Amino acid sequence: MPEHGTNAAGGRAPFGARLRAAMDTRGPLCVGIDPHPGLLAAWGLNDDAAGLERFSLTVLEAVGEQAAALKPQVALYERHGSAGIAVLERLLASCAEAGVLSIADAKRGDIGSTMAAYADAWLRDDSPLAADSVTLSPYLGYESLRPALDLADATGRGVFVLGLTSNPEGASVQHVGADRSVAARIIDAATAENAAARPLGSTGLVIGATVGSALADLGIDLAAANAPILAPGLGAQGATGEDLRKTFGAAYANVLATSSRDILKAGPDRAALREAAVRTLDGLPQP
């Protein structure tokens, strides 16, 4: 996918604009690249760096033209040590060469110089791990993410901040707050980041596809956030396209629906993977 426009600092259009173009052209599907040991075995691959690379590049080759973005799960590369990180570097570089947007699902979060180092790793132009965007955890305080937010802005990259997740433990932190929940305050902060961005901001939010009525219950207006919404949970975790439209309402047009196992189980045949991605896309209602 060609880049649209430029910015003075990073030489590329802001991530939000590039993602909007990809979603409008290819559809709102993000395919997670999750090389779990069980999936590697099901594909007839060894649970080692060679199997990891074969798995990763096969997914890119099979569904890169159908997906608006690909999301490698960083932990499943880290478990192979330096050899796994080297595979991730090659995958991210291959995504860039193929014009496919990448989301490094790393969920990084820290303070000060450590957060700045995480930002350098995932968002600096000359980093071997540079991705188009990275997931971040704001639970040391939203402003602890500032080094990553600022570097993403400078390089035309993006971030996805954990906002409201669907794991059972999440509510014990995210739903808490006497007048305004933690999740709502995080989303308020992301909204402020995106206020001047058009057509779509580059500070995205991770909102679980299976959060149900939680957005309404917590008084959260995602449509006002002008944020790309990464919504994991489509397919194997139980959410359908109609569920997404119902859950996200007026913000549905900004939802990047994420499916991993439901598509990956069709491998290793590339045609079957491609058909699974197309079938998933077809199941997403029009905004």
C-alpha positions in Angstrom: 0.0 0.0 0.0 1.6 3.3 -0.9 2.0 5.9 1.7 -0.4 8.9 1.5 1.2 12.3 2.0 4.2 13.2 4.2 5.0 15.0 7.4 8.0 17.1 8.0 9.6 15.0 10.7 9.1 11.4 9.6 8.7 11.7 5.9 5.4 9.8 5.9 1.8 10.5 6.5 0.6 10.1 10.1 -0.3 6.5 11.1 -3.9 7.4 11.6 -4.2 8.6 8.0 -2.4 5.6 6.6 -4.6 3.2 8.6 -7.7 5.0 7.5 -6.6 4.6 3.9 -5.8 0.9 4.4 -9.2 0.2 6.1 -11.1 2.0 3.3 -9.2 0.1 0.6 -8.8 -3.4 2.1 -11.5 -3.5 4.8 -11.2 -3.2 8.6 -9.4 -6.5 9.3 -6.3 -7.0 11.4 -4.8 -10.5 11.4 -2.9 -11.4 14.5 0.3 -13.4 13.9 0.3 -15.6 17.0 2.8 -18.5 16.6 1.6 -20.5 19.6 3.4 -23.9 20.0 0.1 -25.7 19.3 -0.4 -23.8 16.0 3.2 -24.4 14.9 2.6 -28.2 15.6 -0.7 -28.1 13.7 1.1 -26.6 10.7 3.8 -29.3 10.9 6.5 -26.9 12.0 9.1 -27.2 14.7 8.8 -25.0 17.8 12.0 -23.2 17.0 13.2 -20.1 15.1 13.0 -21.8 11.7 9.4 -22.8 12.3 8.6 -19.4 13.7 9.9 -17.7 10.5 8.1 -20.0 8.2 4.9 -19.5 10.0 5.2 -15.7 10.2 6.2 -15.1 6.5 3.5 -17.5 5.3 0.8 -15.5 7.1 2.2 -12.3 5.6 2.3 -13.7 2.1 -1.1 -15.3 2.4 -3.2 -12.4 3.9 -1.1 -9.3 3.5 -3.3 -8.1 0.6 -6.6 -8.7 2.6 -5.6 -7.2 5.9 -5.4 -3.5 6.8 -2.8 -4.5 9.3 -0.9 -7.5 10.7 -0.3 -7.8 14.5 2.5 -10.1 15.6 2.3 -11.0 19.3 5.7 -10.1 20.6 5.8 -12.5 23.5 5.6 -15.5 21.2 8.8 -14.3 19.5 10.5 -13.4 22.8 10.1 -17.0 24.1 12.6 -18.1 21.4 15.2 -15.6 22.7 17.5 -13.7 20.4 16.7 -16.0 17.5 13.0 -15.2 17.9 13.6 -11.5 18.0 15.6 -11.8 14.8 12.6 -13.4 13.2 10.4 -10.6 14.4 12.8 -8.0 12.9 12.7 -9.8 9.6 8.9 -10.0 9.7 8.5 -6.3 10.5 10.9 -5.4 7.7 9.0 -7.6 5.3 5.7 -6.0 6.2 7.3 -2.6 5.5 8.6 -3.8 2.1 5.2 -5.3 1.2 3.3 -2.1 2.2 1.4 -3.8 5.0 0.9 -1.9 8.2 2.3 -3.6 11.3 1.2 -3.4 14.9 3.7 -4.8 17.4 1.6 -6.2 20.2 4.2 -5.6 22.9 2.0 -3.9 25.6 5.0 -1.9 26.8 4.7 0.5 29.8 7.2 2.1 32.1 8.5 5.5 33.2 11.2 7.9 32.3 14.3 6.7 30.4 13.0 3.2 30.3 9.8 4.2 28.5 12.0 6.3 26.2 14.0 3.2 25.5 10.9 1.2 24.6 9.8 4.0 22.4 13.2 3.9 20.6 12.9 0.2 20.1 9.5 0.2 18.4 9.1 3.7 17.0 12.5 5.1 15.9 13.0 5.1 12.2 16.4 3.3 12.2 15.5 0.7 14.8 15.6 -2.9 13.6 12.3 -3.4 15.5 10.6 -0.4 14.0 6.9 -1.1 13.5 4.1 1.2 12.2 2.6 1.1 15.7 2.9 -0.6 19.0 0.5 -1.5 21.9 1.2 0.3 25.2 0.0 -0.2 28.8 -0.9 3.1 30.6 -1.3 1.7 34.1 1.7 3.6 35.5 -0.3 6.7 34.5 -1.2 7.9 31.1 1.6 10.5 31.0 4.2 7.8 31.6 3.7 7.0 27.9 4.7 10.5 26.8 8.1 9.4 25.3 6.3 7.0 23.0 3.5 9.4 22.2 5.9 12.1 21.2 8.2 9.8 19.2 5.3 8.3 17.3 4.1 11.8 16.4 7.6 12.8 15.2 8.0 9.7 13.0 4.5 9.3 11.6 3.9 6.2 13.6 1.1 5.2 16.0 0.3 3.6 19.3 -2.6 1.6 20.7 -3.2 2.3 24.4 -5.0 -0.4 26.4 -8.3 1.2 27.3 -10.9 -1.4 28.1 -10.1 -5.1 27.9 -12.4 -8.0 28.2 -10.4 -10.3 30.4 -12.2 -10.9 33.7 -9.5 -9.3 35.8 -9.5 -6.1 33.9 -12.6 -4.7 35.5 -11.0 -4.6 38.9 -8.7 -1.8 37.7 -10.3 -0.3 34.6 -13.9 0.1 36.0 -12.8 1.7 39.2 -13.5 5.4 39.9 -16.0 7.3 42.0 -16.9 9.9 39.4 -15.0 8.7 36.3 -13.6 5.2 35.7 -9.9 4.6 35.1 -10.8 3.4 31.6 -12.8 6.5 30.8 -10.0 8.7 32.0 -7.5 6.9 29.7 -9.8 7.3 26.8 -10.3 11.0 27.6 -6.5 11.4 27.4 -6.4 9.6 24.1 -9.2 11.8 22.8 -7.1 14.9 23.6 -4.2 13.5 21.7 -6.3 13.0 18.6 -8.2 16.3 18.8 -6.5 18.0 15.8 -6.0 14.9 13.7 -7.8 14.2 10.5 -9.2 11.9 9.2 -8.2 9.6 12.1 -5.9 10.1 15.0 -2.7 8.1 15.5 -3.3 7.4 19.3 -5.4 4.3 19.1 -7.2 2.4 21.8 -7.4 -1.3 22.5 -11.0 -2.1 23.4 -12.0 -5.8 23.7 -14.6 -6.9 21.1 -16.4 -8.8 23.9 -16.7 -5.9 26.5 -20.5 -5.9 25.9 -22.3 -3.1 27.6 -19.2 -1.8 29.5 -18.7 1.2 27.3 -22.3 2.4 27.9 -22.2 1.5 31.6 -19.0 3.6 32.1 -20.3 6.5 30.0 -17.6 6.3 27.4 -18.1 8.0 24.0 -15.6 6.3 21.7 -16.9 8.2 18.6 -15.6 11.4 20.2 -12.1 10.0 20.6 -11.4 10.1 16.8 -9.2 7.1 17.6 -8.5 3.9 15.7 -9.9 1.1 17.8 -8.1 -2.2 17.9 -10.7 -4.8 18.9 -9.3 -8.2 19.7 -11.8 -11.0 20.2 -13.3 -11.6 16.8 -13.9 -15.3 15.9 -12.3 -17.8 18.3 -13.0 -15.6 21.4 -16.6 -15.4 20.5 -17.4 -12.0 19.0 -19.1 -11.7 15.6 -19.3 -8.8 13.2 -22.8 -7.9 14.4 -21.5 -7.9 18.0 -18.8 -5.4 17.0 -21.4 -3.1 15.4 -23.6 -3.3 18.4 -20.8 -2.8 21.0 -19.1 0.1 19.2 -22.1 1.9 17.8 -21.2 5.3 16.3 -17.5 4.5 16.6 -17.8 1.3 14.5 -16.3 2.9 11.4 -13.0 3.3 13.3 -12.9 -0.3 14.5 -10.0 -2.5 13.3 -11.4 -6.0 14.0 -8.8 -8.4 15.0 -8.8 -12.2 14.4 -6.0 -14.6 15.0 -6.7 -18.3 15.7 -9.9 -18.3 13.6 -7.8 -17.5 10.5 -4.5 -19.1 11.5 -6.0 -22.5 12.0 -6.6 -22.6 8.2 -2.8 -22.8 7.6 -0.3 -23.7 6.4 -2.0 -23.7 3.0 -1.8 -20.1 1.7 -5.0 -20.3 -0.3 -6.9 -21.6 2.7 -5.5 -18.8 4.9 -6.5 -16.2 2.3 -10.0 -17.7 2.1 -10.4 -17.6 5.9 -9.4 -13.9 5.9 -11.8 -13.1 3.1 -14.6 -15.0 4.9 -13.9 -13.0 8.1 -14.0 -9.7 6.2 -17.2 -10.7 4.6 -18.7 -11.2 8.1 -18.0 -7.6 9.1 -21.1 -5.3 8.5 -20.6 -2.1 6.6 -20.4 1.0 8.8 
